[in-house]
Amino acid sequence: MALIDHFFARAVKRGDLTVLHADGTRRNFGEPDAALKPVTLRLAPGAASAIMRDPSLGAAEAFMDGRLTIEQGDILDLLMLMTSNNRWEDATAALEPKPLARLANAVKHRIGRYNMARRSQRNVAHHYDLSRRLYDLFLDADRQYSCAYFTDPANSLERAQADKKAHIAAKLAIEPGMKVLDIGCGWGGMALYLHEKTGAEVLGVTLSEEQLKVARERAEVLGVSDKVRFELIDYRAVQGQFDRIVSVGMFEHVGTPQFRTFFRKCRELLTPEGVMLLHTIGRAGAPGVTDAFTLKYIFPGGYIPALSEIARGYEGLRMFPTDIEVLRLHYAYTLKAWYDRTVAAHDEIVALYDERFFRMWTFYLAGSYVAFVNGGLVNYQLQFSRSRTALPITRDYMAEAEQALRMPEGQVQRHFG
């Protein structure tokens, strides 16, 4: 039996996995399970050894290069089968890389997390300055590239993203005449929404030139450029005072050595009665390292923090943590919608880039999905205030404001033309 067969025998107990080896041998692993689709994969020469060295990166690169092909099922089915047998809460280690690979990954992680200003823009451009057409193909109409909020798992992606904006806006408790800062504003959807719903003046900052261009175009088309401004600037260079700060899906790019800098700067920018809402992917458990595939191909310099690491960032800065919410499966539902739309757009994405890019992108989305379904990832929404009296003392105001902000699905507004 090949060495990788011992790995599959340990890793797959539930579900039906068939492996076709390069030498023509065929092996079956696991037992059929109605909850898991059967998967058949074929390994070309060299694929098995790459997977053994580092299951995540090795499998990803073999899949991207066509050395691992799936003849029954797809990449999502394969990753679901593997991770369902190795769930985070079960504390198994069959999918962990070898010690040498873990050491190399840890070194790369520690180097990458020193996300100083001169490197931040390059890291952001690596991912967010891809073709705007790519994002049009799999995101919702408002191009929200972060976890949606599913009041019902059956809701459409558009409905869930509109509800996400309402959920966050309600927590911000924005009043007429306030000034709002959106750190990591993306393509401008949240900033435009907050102005539309509350009348607040909003400044959105980003390090992506492509996102800046689109956000400014949108504000111009809507005739609100004087009230919703967008700038290409690092958050560390922002000046002024703001009644509210919101940051959605940006904190994962800050880097743990900069957490203190981030929170100190936010406190400096908030008025004495100011309120802040931070929305970030987080680890349900202890601190860790970014996997090698994500660092190399998707988010260089990125890191998903543990709640303890976030807490160390704001401890001692005399900001009140006024609310903490954990969203467990919402990003899984979001990612499944993105994955399905990406698969449906195969031909267009291959025309934009190539087949290898398409396989990389589907591996990224499928891997992210299973990390929320079977892995240790969640989303955190943390609310802070400099004042102990700026917000009501119960959470009732959030639910009331959120209900008022929601609209029927047929009325979900689209800011893109």
Secondary structure, 3 states (H helix, E strand, C coil): CCHHHHHHHHHCCECCEEEECCCCCEEEECECCCCCCCEEEEECCCHHHHHHHCHHHHHHHHHHHCCEEEEECCHHHHHHHHHHCCCHHHCCCCCCCCHHHHHHHHHHHHHHCCCCHHHHHHHHHHHHCCCHHHHHHHCCCCCCCCCCCCCCCCCCHHHHHHHHHHHHHHHHCCCCCCEEEEECCCCCHHHHHHHHHHCCEEEEEECCHHHHHHHHHHHHHHCCCCCEEEEECCHHHCCCCEEEEEEECCHHHCCHHHHHHHHHHHHHHEEEEEEEEEEEEEECCCCCCCCHHHHHHHCCCCCCCEHHHHHHHHCCCCCEEEEEEEECCHHHHHHHHHHHHHHHCHHHHHHHCCHHHHHHHHHHHHHHHHHHHCCCEEEEEEEEECCCCCCCCCCHHHHHHHHHHCCCHHHCCCCCC
